[in-house]
């Protein structure tokens, strides 16, 4: 990535790309936030995004953004209610029966993110994630 691109433009590029990925269009359904972040990470490794901006965005948004639904190893579903205080992957959750679960201080672990039935979004299979060709200026996705 060129150093002549202003830092604000780099930040806007990442944020705009993230929003494009999670939002449904006429051509495709949106991608759940966790998988959209994974796709951005893969694209950063290919030089499309500044890795420093991706790291900062991941710190702010976390792997499981606010409102995301996850399935715990116990099989229970929970919603993310607070981002992790440290790291990227241990948010505070609220279970379907109202219990607060702090993954940083408990024995529960996230098994996988789950699509929110109220939002038109899909999951990307991990093996597909590495083979997707996508660019923010040409938002159609191709699996190569």
Order of alpha helices (4+ residues) and beta strands (2+ residues): alpha-beta-alpha-alpha-beta-beta-beta-beta-beta-beta-alpha-beta-beta
